[in-house]
Amino acid sequence: MTEKTVYEHLRASGVSRRDFMKLCGTLAGMMGLEFAPPVKALGAVAGPDPAGLVAEALMSKSRLPLIWLELQDCAGCTEAISRSQSPSLVNLVLNSIAVEYHETLMAAAGFQAEASMRAMMEKYRGQYVLVVEGSPSVDADGIYCTVAGRSSLDILREAAAGAAAVIATGNCAAFGGIPKAKPNPTGARAVSDIVTDRPVINIPGCPAIPEVTTGTIAHFLVMGALPRTDSLKRPLTFYGHTIHDHCLRRPFYDAGKFAGSFDDDGARAGRCLYKLGCKGPTTYNACASLKWEKGLSYPVQSGHPCLGCSEPSFWDGGGFYQGQSAPVDRPAAAAAGIAAGAGIALGAALAAANGAKKRKAEKAEKAE
C-alpha cells in the first residue's frame, strides 16, 4: 500500500484546497523562496512560482519521518515550538510531517519509547531527519547525560548514522551552549563536532525561534535538501542579517542617542541599548523580523539588550550588560537609510509614546 502524501493527510484532516495553498505560500515565504527568480516577465512565466513549487512537493511526497533527541538541554526549544503562534506551520511539522520519536511530547515512556525509536530508525533508515536539542557530553568517563545506561554520545551517533540530515536546534546543540560554558565539566560539544559524515545545519538561539526550526524542516521536506548556510552552518534565510540591521531602535543608534541606564530618560524614550550591553550589532538572527508571540515583540523591543544567544560561546562573552569590547563602525548615510526602513517609524513612534507618558506624569505631579 502506497503511503499517503502530505497533501492527502492534510485533506483527510479537513484542510481545504484554499487553506492548503495559503499554507504553501506561508512555507514559501518562510523558506526564502520569495527570493526565487522573477515569476513573470513580459507576461510569460519566466521562473518558478514559489507557492506552486511548495504545493507540487507536498502533493507528491509522503510524510517526512522525524526523530527528535534531547541531550543536555532544558527543553526550551521544545517548549517554544509547543507554544508557537504559527499554528499552520507548527501543525505541519508536529502532525503532518510525522514526529516518530520525541521523548517530551510522545505518550510512551521508558523501554516502550526506546523500542519505538529503534523501530523507527530501522524502518526509515536513510530517510528520516534527526533533530537534536541539547549538547552531547564527551567526558572521559561517560557519566554525564546518560539515558537508560547509555551516554548521550552513543545515542547521538546511533541516531545520526541512519539520518538523511541532522538539524541542531538551539545554541546547546548548535555550539555547545550553556553546558559548554567554562569550565565545561561535562565536556559538552556541538553536534557538528560529533556528526561529520551527515549534512548538519545549526538553528542557534536560546531558545531557537520556533518558525526557524519548523521552516528549516519544511525546506528539507519540499526541496529534499537543507537550505544554504553561512560559515557557521546557519540557514541564510534566517541568519543572513544581524539583529542590528532590522532593529526598531536603529535610528537612535545612527543618531548617536543611547540609553545610559535602564531607568534614565534615554531608556524611557526608547533609545538604543548598545551601551547597556546589546549584542545586536554582532548577532545574526531573525528576532527583529519574525519576533515572538505572533510577531508581538522581541527582547530589544521590550527594553532588554540582545544577549547574542545565537552566536558561539555567548555565555562566556563577557557581562551581558557590558558594552561591546570592540566599537562598531557607523554605517554610511545611504546604508543607514536602507537598513533602518520601518524601524525609523517604529522607533519614532516608541519615543513619542514614551514622551507623552512622561509629560502626562509630570502634569499629574504638578496638579497634586
TORGU-676746 format. One record per residue: x, y, z of N, C-alpha, C in turn; residue in one letter. Coordinates in steps of 0.001 Angstrom, whole numbers. Each point is the difference from the previous one (the first is absolute). Layout:
# residues N
n_east/n_north/n_up/ca_east/ca_north/ca_up/c_east/c_north/c_up/res
X/Y/Z/X/Y/Z/X/Y/Z/A
...
***
This chain:
# residues 368
n_east/n_north/n_up/ca_east/ca_north/ca_up/c_east/c_north/c_up/res
849/-1205/0/-849/1205/0/879/1249/0/M
-263/905/-941/781/1220/-103/-351/957/1131/T
1046/581/612/-232/924/1111/-599/1302/-512/E
-913/565/766/-652/1249/-393/1004/1134/-93/K
-298/947/-888/830/1194/-103/-375/979/1110/T
824/1024/177/-294/1027/1002/-1339/665/-325/V
-230/289/-1265/-1247/628/-413/-1207/-863/351/Y
106/-1307/-240/-1099/-911/304/-273/-61/1507/E
1052/48/801/-184/35/1454/-716/1288/418/H
397/1121/-600/-621/1279/345/-1471/26/-406/L
-313/-500/-1192/-1391/-15/-448/-846/-919/876/R
580/-1132/415/-723/-941/858/-301/603/1363/A
833/957/418/-217/644/1302/-880/1237/-107/S
-550/255/-1195/-961/1082/-157/544/1294/-572/G
1246/4/-471/593/1207/-574/-516/182/-1429/V
-577/1160/-290/-545/263/-1332/1126/303/-985/S
-335/-31/-1284/985/328/-1039/495/1434/163/R
-910/911/330/385/1401/195/985/134/1154/R
-307/-640/1134/901/75/1150/1335/-680/-303/D
-49/-1054/-801/1231/-685/-389/908/940/-784/F
-566/745/-937/809/932/-795/517/1156/850/M
-794/418/998/474/1032/928/1220/-514/772/K
-93/-1247/444/1107/-616/711/1233/-67/-887/L
-193/-343/-1267/1131/-90/-927/659/1371/-180/C
-817/1038/-60/554/1352/-105/788/388/1238/G
-535/-371/1177/703/278/1254/1341/-720/39/T
-9/-1271/-395/1231/-783/-8/1014/575/-974/L
-466/437/-1165/903/577/-986/692/1235/561/A
-776/835/710/588/1186/616/986/-345/1087/G
-363/-970/858/873/-403/1091/1294/-599/-524/M
-58/-682/-1130/1165/-670/-549/866/920/-836/M
-444/1223/-202/787/925/-807/-253/-136/-1482/G
-1058/-718/-390/-275/-179/-1419/-552/1266/-648/L
-276/1018/846/-414/1269/-594/1157/652/-746/E
1231/-530/219/1166/539/-691/342/-819/-1245/F
-939/-884/-411/214/-798/-1201/-6/910/-1220/A
404/-500/-1174/0/829/-1218/-1369/604/-260/P
-61/1119/-713/-1286/656/-271/-1024/-981/-543/P
-1229/117/525/-1062/-913/-410/-524/362/-1381/V
-67/1300/-310/-559/414/-1288/938/984/-694/K
65/-137/-1297/780/937/-808/-692/124/-1355/A
-352/1216/-371/-689/258/-1266/-1265/-836/-144/L
-675/-220/1140/-1264/-715/-23/121/-1510/-22/G
1213/-526/-66/178/-1458/-38/711/-458/1257/A
-267/-1235/392/676/-549/1169/1462/-233/-336/V
885/635/760/1437/-106/-278/744/-725/1098/A
-668/-334/1075/669/-670/1106/-1013/-735/840/G
439/-711/1008/-933/-792/809/-928/869/837/P
-1228/-484/166/-952/631/906/285/-582/1378/D
498/789/969/406/-555/1291/-1077/-824/689/P
-1224/546/107/-1077/-748/653/-349/-1250/-787/A
20/98/-1333/-287/-1150/-833/1047/-1091/145/G
1256/433/171/1085/-959/193/-204/-790/1289/L
-397/692/1065/-268/-657/1277/-1198/-928/-136/V
-1065/482/-644/-1208/-813/-171/305/-1279/-760/A
792/107/-1056/342/-1180/-798/744/-1034/854/E
910/475/850/760/-919/847/-901/-687/1017/A
-882/770/650/-858/-581/1037/-1049/-945/-582/L
-335/200/-1274/-985/-870/-641/625/-1288/-533/M
1327/-30/-70/657/-1179/-582/848/-781/1005/S
332/618/1139/884/-657/958/-767/-519/1213/K
438/-1147/487/-594/-541/1218/557/734/1211/S
-567/-279/1148/394/706/1212/1466/-250/334/R
640/1035/543/1419/-69/349/151/-508/1430/L
617/-1166/215/186/-493/1366/1030/836/751/P
-303/280/1251/842/876/819/282/-668/1338/L
1258/-58/379/391/-499/1318/667/1148/746/I
-497/286/1196/448/1172/777/655/-482/1289/W
1286/292/152/738/-371/1204/168/1202/910/L
-18/-242/1295/328/1034/982/1179/-493/823/E
1087/763/-25/1210/-389/719/175/949/1184/L
1132/710/113/184/949/1114/-751/1284/-346/Q
-1222/102/475/-836/1136/-362/-1011/267/1102/D
-773/1069/-174/-1068/334/945/-1371/-209/-629/C
-14/-551/-1231/-1229/-194/-780/-621/1329/-420/A
789/1076/48/-529/1314/-357/-424/108/-1451/G
730/-656/-912/-366/68/-1416/-1296/-760/-256/C
-176/-1120/697/-1261/-738/-98/-1139/833/566/T
236/638/1143/-1020/863/604/-391/1121/-959/E
1006/580/-668/-268/1105/-921/-872/-461/-1161/A
313/-1163/-561/-782/-511/-1128/-1418/-346/431/I
-129/-613/1182/-1334/-390/455/-876/1202/312/S
609/1167/174/-758/1224/278/57/987/-1162/R
416/-469/-1142/132/874/-1150/-1351/576/-411/S
22/1224/-509/-1217/661/-458/-138/-90/-1520/Q
711/-950/-598/-150/-235/-1438/-586/-1396/-164/S
-1288/-174/327/-577/-1342/97/66/-819/-1274/P
-202/613/-1147/-5/-786/-1234/1364/-613/-264/S
1040/783/202/1353/-487/-245/392/-1052/1020/L
-274/258/1273/353/-952/1044/-825/-1269/-126/V
-1278/138/-351/-838/-1177/-188/542/-873/-1124/N
495/656/-1048/569/-752/-1112/1170/-845/474/L
861/594/816/1204/-700/450/-326/-1061/1047/V
-764/373/1025/-231/-919/1114/-1002/-1100/-332/L
-922/259/-920/-1036/-986/-306/111/-586/-1413/N
107/861/-992/-33/-477/-1376/1335/-561/-476/S
1113/539/524/1296/-498/-434/327/-1318/700/I
-538/-233/1165/127/-1255/738/1216/-18/912/A
-192/438/1236/1031/-125/1021/-113/-1415/561/V
933/-837/-366/-61/-1403/398/501/-218/1427/E
884/895/472/531/-146/1362/323/1377/561/Y
-531/290/1164/315/1233/729/-337/-264/1458/H
1003/-211/821/-243/-479/1357/-830/941/852/E
-9/1295/-314/-788/950/781/-1453/28/-446/T
-244/-156/-1290/-1349/152/-536/-739/-1317/-180/L
713/-1113/-109/-668/-1272/-263/-622/-581/1267/M
-1000/-835/-176/-698/-591/1142/795/-1128/627/A
718/-765/-816/773/-1131/520/1176/484/837/A
471/-876/887/1147/328/850/789/-1276/277/A
1221/188/532/802/-1144/393/352/-914/-1153/G
-54/-1319/238/431/-967/-1015/-884/46/-1233/F
-1280/396/182/-888/96/-1155/460/1104/-949/Q
399/1130/567/483/1109/-823/1290/-386/-718/A
913/-672/715/1269/-409/-601/-242/-1001/-1134/E
-905/-935/211/-313/-989/-1031/-618/669/-1225/A
-833/1009/243/-627/728/-1100/1052/721/-835/S
971/637/673/1031/723/-728/819/-944/-874/M
406/-1124/551/805/-947/-785/-786/-548/-1184/R
-1282/-254/218/-831/-514/-1090/-116/1025/-1127/A
-176/1265/357/-129/1048/-1004/1321/228/-726/M
1117/-67/735/1305/188/-615/277/-1106/-1010/M
-467/-1188/279/198/-1120/-917/-940/105/-1202/E
-1252/333/256/-992/80/-1069/314/1103/-995/K
438/1157/516/231/1164/-869/1495/309/-181/Y
831/-1004/125/1442/211/-101/354/695/-1326/R
779/1085/126/399/764/-1170/-1042/989/-476/G
-1176/47/676/-1077/894/-437/-349/1066/1038/Q
163/-312/1267/-478/913/1039/962/1163/241/Y
-584/1082/519/785/1159/433/173/-93/1511/V
1213/140/450/292/-31/1431/116/1426/512/L
-871/361/943/89/1305/667/612/-232/1370/V
1049/738/306/683/-145/1289/-135/1292/782/V
-512/-115/1205/-134/1140/921/895/-294/1200/E
935/871/294/922/-244/1098/1334/-518/-494/G
1023/181/806/1354/-374/-405/367/-1400/479/S
752/-741/-812/492/-1300/447/1161/184/975/P
144/-951/910/1082/34/979/1112/-926/-458/S
1229/511/14/1147/-779/-461/1005/-148/1140/V
-490/-206/1222/903/-168/1136/668/-1363/-56/D
1171/-105/586/807/-1218/-84/-690/-1208/622/A
-732/189/1086/-613/-1121/706/-1399/-347/-499/D
-584/881/-834/-1328/-272/-533/-1085/-37/1057/G
134/851/1021/-946/-54/1119/-1064/1098/-71/I
175/963/-898/-953/1105/-75/-1027/-244/-1099/Y
-1221/422/256/-1092/-74/-977/-131/-1410/-564/C
-286/-950/879/-235/-1375/-435/-1499/-284/1/T
-436/-776/-974/-1401/-394/-115/-46/-1522/-106/V
-686/-629/940/-93/-1464/23/1377/-640/-3/A
938/656/707/1340/-542/112/906/277/-1190/G
-499/763/-983/801/319/-1185/351/1474/-1/R
1207/312/-445/434/1397/-37/-687/731/-1145/S
-102/1327/146/-598/812/-1057/811/-95/-1289/S
1296/-214/133/865/-118/-1172/-363/-1247/-814/L
-208/-1127/678/-378/-1238/-690/-1371/123/-658/D
-935/617/733/-1360/162/-528/17/869/-1259/I
767/1095/42/92/900/-1147/613/-709/-1200/L
1099/-685/214/672/-678/-1111/-891/-1055/-652/R
-729/-744/816/-878/-1033/-538/-1119/613/-829/E
-621/1053/525/-1117/631/-707/465/703/-1271/A
1177/642/53/504/735/-1162/424/-931/-1128/A
399/-1229/346/509/-933/-1008/-1040/-326/-1067/A
-1283/28/366/-1044/-325/-965/-778/1197/-499/G
431/1204/357/-743/1213/-366/369/505/-1390/A
-984/593/-672/271/647/-1278/634/1360/222/A
-345/642/1114/552/1308/360/-197/215/1491/A
812/883/567/-59/280/1435/-205/1495/205/V
-997/345/830/-274/1399/343/305/193/1478/I
968/855/305/365/315/1383/-748/1258/397/A
-1044/-156/815/-836/1154/346/328/518/1398/T
148/1307/122/391/613/1260/1508/145/97/G
453/966/789/1437/252/111/751/-1194/565/N
-641/-762/911/687/-1141/622/384/-1037/-1037/C
-921/-321/-899/297/-982/-1038/905/585/-1079/A
-232/1270/-332/750/618/-1088/1457/272/380/A
213/542/1208/1348/423/373/464/-505/1368/F
-808/-740/693/354/-444/1351/-768/731/1068/G
-361/1261/-273/-852/787/881/472/128/1429/G
-960/128/914/305/178/1417/754/-1191/576/I
-323/-1260/-361/782/-1114/541/1491/95/-322/P
339/648/-1113/1412/113/-397/694/1188/648/K
-752/824/726/606/1170/645/1128/-437/935/A
1004/851/120/1158/-315/837/-448/-299/1430/K
507/-1045/620/1112/-874/-438/-446/-1239/-750/P
-1258/-74/-429/-510/-1104/-806/300/-1362/637/N
-529/-261/1183/324/-1256/703/-494/-1261/-692/P
-1060/112/-819/-543/-1200/-648/643/-289/-1353/T
881/883/-446/595/-189/-1322/-996/208/-1116/G
-897/949/184/-1032/280/-1000/626/445/-1315/A
-588/-473/-1091/487/341/-1333/-1176/353/-901/R
301/601/-1138/-1017/248/-1012/-301/-1302/-737/A
-1221/-135/-485/-380/-1202/-749/892/-178/-1225/V
311/1102/-673/823/-86/-1217/1430/-439/289/S
449/105/1253/1319/-520/360/-3/-1529/18/D
-1173/-577/250/-122/-1453/121/-443/-626/-1319/I
-1010/586/-624/-543/-540/-1251/700/675/-1171/V
873/-724/-640/790/568/-1096/-246/-686/-1335/T
-829/-1048/-2/-246/-734/-1239/-1427/152/-507/D
-721/976/538/-1363/280/-430/-161/1518/-131/R
-929/463/-875/-268/1444/-67/-539/498/1337/P
597/1056/550/-427/567/1280/-284/1479/-200/V
-1112/480/553/-313/1427/-36/-295/460/1416/I
433/1209/337/-175/552/1341/-1119/1029/35/N
-862/-100/1024/-1070/970/241/223/566/1404/I
1025/838/189/310/470/1352/-993/1018/519/P
31/190/1302/-897/896/717/-272/-639/1339/G
-393/793/971/-238/-565/1333/-1337/534/536/C
-1148/-588/-442/-89/-1132/-915/27/442/-1452/P
0/-982/-916/-99/303/-1421/-1406/508/-306/A
-105/921/-955/-1319/484/-414/-760/-1172/-630/I
-1217/-310/474/-729/-1182/-484/-145/-50/-1513/P
-368/1134/-613/-224/10/-1438/1283/-224/-790/E
1154/292/605/1271/-264/-682/263/-1498/-42/V
-243/-678/1118/175/-1450/38/-978/-694/-949/T
-1287/334/124/-1000/-650/-842/166/376/-1468/T
409/1239/-264/230/423/-1382/1139/-770/-644/G
1035/-303/784/1136/-764/-517/-400/-1445/-280/T
-800/-572/904/-506/-1366/-217/-856/-38/-1261/I
-864/997/-147/-871/54/-1175/821/143/-1283/A
1098/739/68/867/162/-1168/530/-1357/-451/H
392/-825/959/513/-1325/-362/-1101/-860/-601/F
-1201/119/541/-1131/-757/-533/-277/378/-1448/L
-10/1297/-274/-368/488/-1331/1134/-160/-1007/V
1205/394/389/1118/46/-932/855/-1266/9/M
-158/-826/1044/811/-1202/81/1424/251/413/G
281/1199/498/1351/359/433/-106/1134/1013/A
1055/183/779/37/1095/957/249/1314/-727/L
-453/1124/566/193/1300/-664/1453/460/20/P
289/1017/-787/1349/582/-25/332/578/1370/R
1255/-96/389/403/426/1335/1182/967/-37/T
262/629/1143/1189/836/139/1163/-874/479/D
1088/634/395/1193/-749/399/-199/-777/1295/S
-1033/341/769/-291/-705/1247/-1146/-990/-171/L
-296/-352/-1239/-1037/-985/-335/-1403/464/384/K
-250/1303/-4/-1316/550/298/-708/357/-1299/R
-1311/-267/-131/-711/323/-1245/-5/1504/-272/P
435/369/-1189/134/1421/-335/-1336/733/-3/L
-1071/-714/-298/-1320/645/-9/-296/662/1341/T
417/-639/1100/-310/495/1333/1196/648/710/F
1195/-315/-444/1194/526/685/881/814/-944/Y
-600/561/-1033/756/789/-961/213/1437/409/G
-710/456/1065/123/1383/470/146/14/1509/H
590/1065/507/118/139/1447/-1297/543/587/T
-145/-149/1304/-1130/615/706/30/1508/-240/I
1185/557/-11/222/1428/-173/-530/498/-1350/H
131/-826/-1044/-408/410/-1344/-1466/401/-69/D
-861/-726/726/-1442/233/-86/-593/488/1326/H
841/464/891/-465/403/1326/-823/1290/-54/C
-1102/44/729/-839/1201/12/671/1149/741/L
1035/-300/796/753/1071/674/1191/475/-829/R
175/-549/-1202/1138/339/-847/113/1505/-297/R
-1110/704/-239/126/1447/-265/690/748/1136/P
-216/-431/1258/656/656/1127/1501/-301/2/F
362/-1210/-390/1421/-346/-106/668/890/-1050/Y
-646/131/-1162/569/807/-1074/115/1467/390/D
-891/446/884/29/1393/456/909/183/1216/A
596/-1096/488/878/89/1168/-751/235/1297/G
-1238/-465/75/-810/191/1211/-194/-1342/699/K
528/-105/1234/-10/-1272/716/-603/133/1393/F
-508/-1127/490/-424/-67/1400/1248/-254/834/A
155/771/1098/1168/-163/860/-254/-937/1154/G
-1259/-201/330/-401/-949/1039/-1421/-429/-313/S
-508/-985/725/-1319/-527/-321/-1146/913/458/F
332/1045/774/-1081/863/488/251/1480/-273/D
892/291/-962/248/1413/-293/-941/476/-1112/D
125/1266/-358/-882/575/-1014/184/-679/-1357/D
1252/-413/-288/258/-676/-1272/-744/-1312/-107/G
-24/-761/1082/-726/-1273/2/-1492/246/-148/A
-518/1028/681/-1422/304/-93/-396/482/-1393/R
968/575/-708/-272/493/-1350/198/-1087/-1057/A
351/-1205/444/160/-1107/-946/1292/43/-781/G
1052/632/580/1261/133/-731/787/-1313/-49/R
1068/10/-793/827/-1180/-239/601/-523/1307/C
40/-1340/136/491/-654/1217/1444/-479/-132/L
711/513/-995/1364/-457/-266/915/153/1215/Y
-105/1133/682/882/246/1147/-387/-830/1227/K
-1162/-623/-58/-433/-860/1104/308/-1470/-274/L
842/-225/-1013/461/-1356/-273/-663/-685/-1171/G
-819/698/-785/-697/-646/-1107/996/-569/-1007/C
-159/-1281/-320/885/-681/-945/-619/-65/-1393/K
-1056/773/-219/-676/-16/-1290/896/224/-1206/G
991/925/86/847/252/-1177/864/-1186/-408/P
217/-956/897/866/-1135/-322/-741/-1335/84/T
-1325/57/62/-800/-1220/132/-892/-179/-1212/T
131/-1154/-633/-795/-306/-1186/-1186/-864/378/Y
-1207/512/-264/-1227/-741/281/-1181/788/-563/N
-1178/-628/11/-1192/620/-574/-927/579/1052/A
500/217/1229/-851/482/1093/-723/1297/-352/C
711/941/-604/-589/1302/-296/-1007/-71/-1145/A
45/-1073/-788/-921/-149/-1128/-1187/-890/353/S
276/-1212/484/-1073/-933/358/-614/322/1353/L
851/425/927/-412/282/1381/-566/-1253/662/K
-712/194/1108/-563/-1108/771/-1468/273/281/W
-711/-1039/425/-1412/128/363/-811/678/-1107/E
-14/-661/-1157/-775/483/-1140/464/1376/-465/K
1318/191/35/572/1250/-465/-185/1163/958/G
-308/-298/1256/-290/1057/967/1236/808/374/L
1095/-663/349/1159/721/504/1235/-894/-31/S
1117/575/394/1240/-748/210/797/768/1052/Y
1062/-566/582/641/618/1168/313/1483/-134/P
628/421/-1106/392/1405/-141/-1223/902/-27/V
-1062/-444/-657/-1225/798/-57/-612/165/1385/Q
129/-1033/831/-599/52/1334/901/677/1019/S
1172/489/-453/855/788/880/1197/-720/569/G
320/-1183/-527/1144/-752/513/1045/-176/-1096/H
1277/159/301/1034/-167/-1024/42/-1420/-545/P
391/-149/-1252/226/-1310/-587/1200/-644/694/C
-142/-1284/386/1079/-718/683/931/-708/-982/L
-360/-20/-1255/835/-678/-991/-119/-1512/64/G
-1174/-512/355/-149/-1433/281/43/-883/-1233/C
72/565/-1192/126/-833/-1196/1436/-38/-512/S
934/489/825/1409/-10/-363/762/-1007/859/E
1130/-530/-495/788/-951/790/531/634/1287/P
38/-782/1066/592/413/1288/-602/1280/554/S
-1307/230/-258/-597/1252/479/33/95/1518/F
-7/-1149/679/-25/12/1458/1329/478/580/W
1091/-201/-731/1327/390/474/496/1277/-657/D
-883/729/-634/421/1178/-744/66/1273/814/G
95/-81/1326/20/1190/841/-1365/261/599/G
-102/1033/831/-1267/317/651/-1089/336/-991/G
-1197/-489/271/-1117/273/-891/-312/1494/-89/F
325/746/1038/-352/1419/23/1221/897/-147/Y
1088/-570/-513/1180/783/-340/-18/293/-1488/Q
485/1180/-362/27/382/-1409/909/-911/-804/G
-155/38/-1310/853/-801/-880/1464/337/245/Q
850/-1014/-92/1425/224/243/651/744/-1155/S
-598/-56/-1183/550/692/-1166/-1058/926/-569/A
395/1212/-427/-987/926/-551/-573/-506/-1319/P
-1225/376/-263/-647/-364/-1253/32/1210/-918/V
480/-191/-1228/91/1113/-939/-1382/553/-310/D
-95/1306/-11/-1267/626/-370/-224/-178/-1495/R
-1187/-393/-424/-254/-201/-1430/-77/1320/-742/P
220/-68/-1297/-139/1192/-833/-1457/437/-1/A
-224/1241/-344/-1359/548/67/-972/-786/-863/A
417/-358/-1236/-891/-720/-900/-333/-1373/565/A
1024/-683/488/-222/-1337/555/-898/55/1223/A
205/1034/817/-816/131/1205/-1462/188/-356/A
-257/798/-1046/-1380/232/-393/-690/-1259/-475/G
742/-820/-739/-580/-1248/-503/-245/-970/1137/I
1015/-148/878/-96/-993/1070/-1073/363/1015/A
-162/1298/261/-955/402/1020/-1429/-327/-415/A
-363/370/-1245/-1320/-343/-533/-1116/355/942/G
-802/-1026/268/-1157/189/878/425/341/1410/A
1243/-294/362/463/291/1354/-61/1473/328/G
167/868/-1000/-55/1436/244/-1374/383/545/I
-1039/-458/-704/-1356/339/434/-320/-621/1350/A
386/-1271/181/-289/-677/1257/761/623/1156/L
1285/310/-254/807/599/1060/-528/1363/400/G
-396/800/-997/-548/1322/283/-1311/-107/769/A
-821/-985/-404/-1278/-198/681/211/-393/1451/A
983/-875/235/304/-431/1362/463/1174/842/L
881/812/-590/498/1161/732/-1124/982/312/A
-886/208/-987/-1112/928/200/-939/-491/1091/A
-280/-1310/-26/-891/-573/1004/576/160/1402/A
1288/-299/134/639/135/1305/66/1459/453/N
221/883/-987/36/1423/332/-1345/497/497/G
-1059/-482/-642/-1350/395/413/-301/-478/1412/A
422/-1232/321/-211/-537/1343/733/856/1040/K
1227/401/-350/803/803/927/-673/1339/262/K
-467/665/-1071/-644/1311/162/-1281/-125/819/R
-745/-1080/-217/-1233/-219/742/291/-171/1485/K
1073/-751/299/380/-212/1397/420/1305/659/A
753/835/-741/462/1284/535/-1196/911/299/E
-992/23/-876/-1190/822/229/-755/-473/1229/K
-90/-1318/182/-687/-555/1157/679/399/1293/A
1352/3/0/763/398/1184/-244/1469/330/E
-25/871/-1029/-228/1415/226/-1412/262/547/K
-949/-785/-525/-1375/164/449/-151/-339/1470/A
776/-972/486/-75/-379/1384/634/1083/897/E
***
